[in-house]
Amino acid sequence: MQNLSEGVLAYVGYDGDAAVPGRCPSRVDDAIGTRVREVISYADEHRPGEGEELFEWANRVSREVGGRFPELDEQALIAIRALVSFEWR
């Protein structure tokens, strides 16, 4: 069974199985899927501020997600940063 960080990595494809970050909900164990979707949904609520650089914004989103879900490890937060910055472009 995946923990929350492993679930986020699998969902984003940041565990080595994808060339670019994306959304792969079928790769997440059912037992943790609801929590992973909560994390992704929370990240999706954020929008860059006026004049905010993409990388700065993605870092801010990652920090805010980490504050709300402190059980996420650094790799999961990097995956969130990659997902939001890639999709915003």
Secondary structure in CASP SS format (residue, H / E / C, confidence):
PFRMAT SS
TARGET T0000
AUTHOR 0000-0000-0000
METHOD secondary structure of the structure
MODEL  1
M C 1.00
Q C 1.00
N C 1.00
L H 1.00
S H 1.00
E H 1.00
G H 1.00
V H 1.00
L H 1.00
A H 1.00
Y H 1.00
V H 1.00
G C 1.00
Y C 1.00
D C 1.00
G C 1.00
D C 1.00
A C 1.00
A C 1.00
V C 1.00
P C 1.00
G C 1.00
R C 1.00
C C 1.00
P H 1.00
S H 1.00
R H 1.00
V C 1.00
D C 1.00
D H 1.00
A H 1.00
I H 1.00
G H 1.00
T H 1.00
R H 1.00
V H 1.00
R H 1.00
E H 1.00
V H 1.00
I H 1.00
S H 1.00
Y H 1.00
A H 1.00
D H 1.00
E C 1.00
H C 1.00
R C 1.00
P C 1.00
G C 1.00
E C 1.00
G C 1.00
E C 1.00
E C 1.00
L H 1.00
F H 1.00
E H 1.00
W H 1.00
A H 1.00
N H 1.00
R H 1.00
V H 1.00
S H 1.00
R H 1.00
E H 1.00
V H 1.00
G H 1.00
G H 1.00
R H 1.00
F C 1.00
P C 1.00
E C 1.00
L C 1.00
D C 1.00
E H 1.00
Q H 1.00
A H 1.00
L H 1.00
I H 1.00
A H 1.00
I H 1.00
R H 1.00
A H 1.00
L H 1.00
V H 1.00
S H 1.00
F H 1.00
E H 1.00
W H 1.00
R C 1.00
END
